[in-house]
C-alpha cells in the first residue's frame, strides 16, 4: 500500500484488494478501519464510488468513520456494500481524472 499515491483511487483500490485477498470480502467500513481515509471525505467518496461499480449492494447500512483535513472526527451512515472480488487495475474513475477501462 505504501507504494501507491496516498489518497488516490489507486491507493483506495489497493486497500480494497488487500482486504479482499486476505479475508475473501470487505465492506467500505472494513476498508476504512484497516486503512484510514488519507484524504478525508474524498477517500470515503472514492470508496463509495468503487463500491457502486465493483461491489455488491447488501441489506442495511453501516457507519463509516474518518478524520477530516482539520483533524475533526467525522462519521456517516452509508448503504452497505461488499467487495467480494478485487477491483481491476485497469479501472480509472472520472472523479480522479481518468477514464473507465
Long-range contacts (C-beta under 8 A, 24 or more apart in sequence): 1-35, 6-38, 6-39, 7-38, 7-39, 7-42, 7-43, 8-96, 9-46, 9-50, 9-92, 9-93, 9-95, 9-96, 9-98, 11-38, 12-43, 12-46, 12-47, 12-50, 13-50, 13-87, 13-89, 13-91, 16-47, 16-50, 16-54, 16-83, 16-86, 16-87, 17-86, 17-87, 19-83, 20-83, 20-84, 20-85, 20-86, 21-86, 24-84, 25-82, 25-83, 25-84, 26-82, 26-83, 27-58, 27-62, 27-80, 27-81, 27-82, 27-83, 28-55, 28-62, 28-64, 28-78, 28-80, 28-81, 29-62, 29-63, 29-64, 29-65, 31-83, 32-64, 32-65, 32-66, 36-66, 36-67, 37-66, 37-67, 39-69, 40-66, 40-67, 40-68, 40-69, 40-74, 41-66, 41-68, 41-74, 44-76, 44-78, 45-95, 46-93, 46-95, 46-96, 48-78, 48-81, 49-93, 49-95, 50-83, 50-87, 50-91, 50-93, 51-81, 51-83, 52-81, 53-91, 53-93, 54-83, 54-85, 54-87, 54-88, 54-91, 55-81, 55-82, 55-83, 55-84, 56-81, 56-82, 56-83, 56-84, 57-81, 58-82
